[in-house]
Amino acid sequence: MKIYTRTGDDGSTSFFGGGRIPKSDARVAAYGDVDELSAAIGVAHAHLASWSALRGQLEEVQRVLFGIGGEIATPSPAARERLRGLVSDAEVAALEASIDTLEAELPPLKSFILPGGGPAGAGLHVARTICRRAERSVVALGPGAVRGEILRYLNRLSDWLFVTARYVNLRERHPEMLW
């Protein structure tokens, strides 16, 4: 199978489950933002020290994001039903539990911090900002366009990425820059 098909040369793309739409469609933008988020997480993962248990968590997040992208790229409710189990409130709860665990090791926030630190921590901050954009893109699709679990996951994921960036910078001895 070739990677190129030439079918998108006219500015259109296919939805999963059938149908063609312009590449400028809001759904394409939303799943593109989710894909960009996953790629940014991959960059942070590449910079993360091999000792870190966070590597496995980042990979799991990428798997969930792949499912979310697939669900967004599937406008048909019947076809989307087959993808339903890829993200649930269990994944949201797992992010919350991880946030609580990581925050227990962090100094309390007393001011805003500037994004940065080492390569892995800075990469996680970039991923956090992309996550917020992806969340806005998904919300812009309108009520009922995606399941609430997806919105909750993206919202919690940006919090998790923030805490994870702080944690990585602390462990790798990169001081936080206070605003």
Contacts in CASP RR format, 6 or more apart in sequence:
PFRMAT RR
TARGET T0000
AUTHOR 0000-0000-0000
METHOD contacts of the structure
MODEL  1
MKIYTRTGDDGSTSFFGGGRIPKSDARVAAYGDVDELSAAIGVAHAHLAS
WSALRGQLEEVQRVLFGIGGEIATPSPAARERLRGLVSDAEVAALEASID
TLEAELPPLKSFILPGGGPAGAGLHVARTICRRAERSVVALGPGAVRGEI
LRYLNRLSDWLFVTARYVNLRERHPEMLW
7 14 0 8 1.000
8 23 0 8 1.000
11 22 0 8 1.000
11 23 0 8 1.000
12 20 0 8 1.000
12 21 0 8 1.000
12 22 0 8 1.000
12 23 0 8 1.000
13 20 0 8 1.000
13 21 0 8 1.000
13 22 0 8 1.000
13 23 0 8 1.000
13 28 0 8 1.000
14 20 0 8 1.000
15 21 0 8 1.000
15 27 0 8 1.000
15 73 0 8 1.000
15 74 0 8 1.000
15 75 0 8 1.000
15 76 0 8 1.000
16 70 0 8 1.000
16 73 0 8 1.000
16 74 0 8 1.000
16 79 0 8 1.000
17 74 0 8 1.000
17 76 0 8 1.000
17 79 0 8 1.000
18 76 0 8 1.000
21 27 0 8 1.000
21 28 0 8 1.000
22 28 0 8 1.000
26 137 0 8 1.000
26 140 0 8 1.000
26 141 0 8 1.000
27 72 0 8 1.000
27 73 0 8 1.000
27 75 0 8 1.000
27 141 0 8 1.000
27 145 0 8 1.000
28 73 0 8 1.000
29 137 0 8 1.000
30 72 0 8 1.000
30 134 0 8 1.000
30 137 0 8 1.000
30 138 0 8 1.000
30 140 0 8 1.000
30 141 0 8 1.000
31 69 0 8 1.000
31 70 0 8 1.000
31 72 0 8 1.000
31 73 0 8 1.000
32 69 0 8 1.000
32 134 0 8 1.000
32 137 0 8 1.000
33 130 0 8 1.000
33 133 0 8 1.000
33 134 0 8 1.000
33 137 0 8 1.000
33 138 0 8 1.000
34 65 0 8 1.000
34 68 0 8 1.000
34 69 0 8 1.000
34 72 0 8 1.000
34 134 0 8 1.000
34 137 0 8 1.000
34 138 0 8 1.000
35 65 0 8 1.000
35 69 0 8 1.000
36 130 0 8 1.000
36 134 0 8 1.000
37 65 0 8 1.000
37 127 0 8 1.000
37 130 0 8 1.000
37 131 0 8 1.000
37 134 0 8 1.000
38 61 0 8 1.000
38 62 0 8 1.000
38 65 0 8 1.000
38 66 0 8 1.000
40 123 0 8 1.000
40 126 0 8 1.000
40 127 0 8 1.000
40 130 0 8 1.000
41 58 0 8 1.000
41 61 0 8 1.000
41 62 0 8 1.000
41 65 0 8 1.000
41 124 0 8 1.000
41 127 0 8 1.000
41 161 0 8 1.000
42 58 0 8 1.000
42 62 0 8 1.000
43 123 0 8 1.000
43 126 0 8 1.000
43 127 0 8 1.000
44 58 0 8 1.000
44 120 0 8 1.000
44 121 0 8 1.000
44 123 0 8 1.000
44 124 0 8 1.000
44 126 0 8 1.000
44 127 0 8 1.000
45 55 0 8 1.000
45 58 0 8 1.000
45 59 0 8 1.000
45 62 0 8 1.000
47 118 0 8 1.000
47 119 0 8 1.000
47 120 0 8 1.000
47 121 0 8 1.000
47 123 0 8 1.000
48 54 0 8 1.000
48 55 0 8 1.000
48 58 0 8 1.000
48 120 0 8 1.000
48 168 0 8 1.000
49 120 0 8 1.000
49 171 0 8 1.000
49 172 0 8 1.000
52 168 0 8 1.000
52 171 0 8 1.000
54 164 0 8 1.000
54 167 0 8 1.000
54 168 0 8 1.000
57 98 0 8 1.000
57 164 0 8 1.000
61 157 0 8 1.000
61 160 0 8 1.000
64 86 0 8 1.000
64 87 0 8 1.000
64 91 0 8 1.000
64 153 0 8 1.000
67 83 0 8 1.000
67 86 0 8 1.000
67 87 0 8 1.000
68 86 0 8 1.000
68 87 0 8 1.000
68 150 0 8 1.000
68 153 0 8 1.000
68 154 0 8 1.000
70 83 0 8 1.000
71 80 0 8 1.000
71 83 0 8 1.000
71 84 0 8 1.000
71 86 0 8 1.000
71 87 0 8 1.000
71 146 0 8 1.000
71 147 0 8 1.000
71 150 0 8 1.000
72 138 0 8 1.000
72 141 0 8 1.000
72 146 0 8 1.000
72 150 0 8 1.000
74 80 0 8 1.000
74 83 0 8 1.000
84 147 0 8 1.000
87 147 0 8 1.000
87 149 0 8 1.000
87 150 0 8 1.000
87 153 0 8 1.000
88 149 0 8 1.000
89 149 0 8 1.000
89 152 0 8 1.000
91 149 0 8 1.000
91 153 0 8 1.000
92 149 0 8 1.000
92 152 0 8 1.000
92 153 0 8 1.000
92 156 0 8 1.000
95 153 0 8 1.000
95 156 0 8 1.000
95 157 0 8 1.000
95 159 0 8 1.000
95 160 0 8 1.000
96 156 0 8 1.000
98 160 0 8 1.000
98 164 0 8 1.000
99 156 0 8 1.000
99 159 0 8 1.000
99 160 0 8 1.000
99 163 0 8 1.000
102 163 0 8 1.000
102 164 0 8 1.000
102 166 0 8 1.000
102 167 0 8 1.000
103 163 0 8 1.000
105 167 0 8 1.000
105 170 0 8 1.000
106 163 0 8 1.000
106 166 0 8 1.000
106 167 0 8 1.000
106 170 0 8 1.000
107 170 0 8 1.000
111 178 0 8 1.000
111 179 0 8 1.000
112 178 0 8 1.000
112 179 0 8 1.000
113 166 0 8 1.000
113 176 0 8 1.000
113 177 0 8 1.000
113 178 0 8 1.000
113 179 0 8 1.000
114 176 0 8 1.000
114 177 0 8 1.000
114 178 0 8 1.000
114 179 0 8 1.000
115 122 0 8 1.000
115 125 0 8 1.000
115 126 0 8 1.000
115 128 0 8 1.000
115 129 0 8 1.000
115 165 0 8 1.000
116 122 0 8 1.000
116 125 0 8 1.000
116 165 0 8 1.000
116 169 0 8 1.000
116 174 0 8 1.000
116 177 0 8 1.000
117 169 0 8 1.000
117 174 0 8 1.000
117 175 0 8 1.000
117 176 0 8 1.000
117 177 0 8 1.000
118 168 0 8 1.000
118 169 0 8 1.000
118 172 0 8 1.000
118 174 0 8 1.000
120 168 0 8 1.000
120 172 0 8 1.000
121 164 0 8 1.000
121 165 0 8 1.000
121 168 0 8 1.000
121 169 0 8 1.000
121 172 0 8 1.000
121 174 0 8 1.000
122 165 0 8 1.000
123 165 0 8 1.000
124 161 0 8 1.000
124 162 0 8 1.000
124 164 0 8 1.000
124 165 0 8 1.000
124 168 0 8 1.000
125 161 0 8 1.000
125 162 0 8 1.000
125 165 0 8 1.000
127 161 0 8 1.000
128 158 0 8 1.000
128 161 0 8 1.000
128 162 0 8 1.000
128 165 0 8 1.000
131 154 0 8 1.000
131 157 0 8 1.000
131 158 0 8 1.000
131 161 0 8 1.000
132 158 0 8 1.000
134 154 0 8 1.000
135 151 0 8 1.000
135 154 0 8 1.000
135 155 0 8 1.000
135 158 0 8 1.000
138 145 0 8 1.000
138 146 0 8 1.000
138 150 0 8 1.000
138 151 0 8 1.000
138 154 0 8 1.000
139 151 0 8 1.000
166 176 0 8 1.000
169 175 0 8 1.000
169 176 0 8 1.000
END
